[in-house]
Amino acid sequence: MKVYVAGVDMQPFTKPGQQRPYREMGADAIRGALKDAAIDAKLVQQAYAGYIYGSTGCGQHVVYDVLQTGIPVFNVNNACCSGSTAIMLARQAILSGQVDCALAVGFEEMQRGSLPVLWQDREGVSQRINDLLDDLEAESAPNAVRWFGSAGAQYLNKYDADPGLFSKIAVKTRNHASANPNAIFRTPLSEEEVLAAPKVYGDYLTRLMCCPPSCGAAAAVLVSDRFARRHGVSQPVEIVSQTMATDTESSWEDPLHAVGCEMVRSAAERVFEDAAIGPDDVDVIELHDCFTPNEAISYEALGLCPPGGATQLVADGDNTYGGKWVVNPSGGLMSKGHPIGATGLAQCAELVWQLRGQAGTRNVPAARVGLQHNIGLVAGVVMTLYRNDKA
């Protein structure tokens, strides 16, 4: 059985304080995805809702504004890969034969500044990483900044790389975002501006190398091949392969492992093997660039370059238009925004638009295969390969 994305929608992301309520954003994303798929809401048989900043039942609260047909609604909290986890669960429900049409929706209302610690009276999931960094006497900082800042510092030291690598990625990403009306930040940046921004970790990581907290919603309708034929779905994009990986004992060896380089490598190898294609067959990538160091680290883990090869890949322009791959044509998390529950669904929407040829001036020419990389700490990584055989 094949599973297709029949319809997608993304509500433009906003800065905290400028958003509509999550209920409205999420419901509008569902309506948009159903309209894009050209199917009636009553045909949806299950729904999966990704979010982390909300009480139990927020998924029902959003879905009920569009359909109240008694279907199962599952609430998914899996850190920053909550949205892609919702997609994966919807796909598995279809592959199992339980349903032919499933909905995945993600939404978030966030606050300004660093991610808050929600529970002060118990040990948090960040403890494993922070214990490692404490043992290494790493600089103190808010959790995510400390984790990815330490990993970026290790990468620079390990490969004798220049911090300009990370600023070049930020410049590339913002240039891509300038063509995306859904991105929060669309004004181009210079490398000098990125490096001169206030430092948030060590002597290299600046504010313009970090993604902003954001608010927004996105949704996708997934269907079986038989449903697509029966209901005349006209623009389906196939999910040809998908996998999730979580941490192993090696994750706590050093900062690079702690931010997921090995589990990303493992998941990438499996998703490519399952699809019987390789990285060179991919045209466009939506990559989880919560910090620009993570984009550089992920190039290697995804098999786009050899160990330590990110500097050369960027210098050769192989992460942008005219190169081997176009990475984050949407502007990525860095420029489009990162409302955690919605991020994986927004990545899906961008890749579907790219493969349909509907991404406007940012469309990757003749794009046929898209790769999605969505990571969450401490949760896992979801890797998804999309293909449009009609492209």
Number of C-alpha atoms within 10 A of each C-alpha: 9 15 25 25 28 27 28 30 29 29 21 19 25 24 20 18 12 11 18 14 13 22 20 17 24 32 25 22 25 32 20 21 28 24 17 18 25 16 17 11 17 11 14 20 19 20 23 26 30 35 31 23 19 14 9 13 12 22 25 19 16 23 23 15 15 16 18 11 13 9 12 11 20 19 22 24 21 23 21 28 31 34 35 34 30 30 31 21 18 27 27 16 18 24 16 10 10 11 18 23 24 24 29 31 37 37 38 29 28 26 15 12 10 14 13 12 10 9 8 7 6 7 8 12 11 14 12 14 22 19 12 17 20 12 8 12 9 16 13 15 14 14 17 17 20 21 24 24 29 26 23 27 20 16 21 18 11 10 13 10 17 13 18 15 20 29 25 21 26 31 20 23 28 26 22 27 26 21 19 21 12 19 22 22 20 19 12 14 17 15 17 12 13 22 21 13 13 13 15 18 21 15 9 20 27 22 17 25 27 23 19 26 23 26 30 32 33 35 36 31 28 31 29 23 17 13 18 22 11 9 11 13 19 13 19 24 25 22 22 19 20 24 19 23 20 19 20 12 8 12 20 19 11 16 26 22 19 27 27 30 22 21 24 29 18 18 24 28 18 18 22 22 12 14 14 10 13 14 17 10 14 20 22 29 24 25 25 26 29 26 26 28 26 24 22 22 24 23 23 19 22 23 16 20 17 13 12 18 16 24 19 13 20 19 11 13 15 18 24 21 18 12 14 19 22 24 27 29 30 32 29 29 29 28 29 31 27 29 31 31 33 35 34 32 31 35 26 29 22 26 32 29 17 28 28 20 18 14 19 11 11 19 22 21 14 12 20 23 26 26 28 23 24 26 30 19 20 21 19 24 32 28 28 25 25 25 24 20 11 10 13
